[in-house]
Amino acid sequence: MNSSFSRRAFLEGAAATVGAALIAGCGSGSSQTPQAKESGQGYTLANTQLPPNGEAIAFTFPNGKAGLLYRSKEGQSGAVSAVCTHQGCTVEWTDGNPQAAFSCPCHQSKFDLQGKQLGGPAKAPLAHYAATQNNTDIELKLL
Ligand code: FES
């Protein structure tokens, strides 16, 4: 009886520890996506978020919608809404190719660096933002 109780207590304790670790893991994962703040006529991100040339980072707008802040291979920076205008899937950064910088994994719509649709079923462009860097922030303004 005692060994049965001890085994059950051990298993319950182990399950609680694993559950807490999973919750902590989820919490730290979601906090890694930077969140833009509303600012005047646009949004700001900390300028430490600006990716290297040829890369993009995911961020969220204050309303929780996904965005991508990018810097082209040539150093041109900007941001787009990452919500596909076809059916709302999250578009992904490709390789910084200005002719197909973003693609949608759901139905393969393609968009250029300015968010203009290039192919696939999407008929509208992604919202595109100019990204201007100052000493502390990256300011995003809708174009
Ligand atoms: S949701 Fe993006 S192409 Fe359909």
Boltz pocket constraint, residues with backbone or C-beta under 6 A from the ligand:
constraints:
  - pocket:
      binder: B
      contacts: [[A, 84], [A, 85], [A, 86], [A, 87], [A, 88], [A, 89], [A, 104], [A, 105], [A, 106], [A, 107], [A, 108], [A, 109], [A, 120], [A, 121], [A, 122]]
      max_distance: 6.0
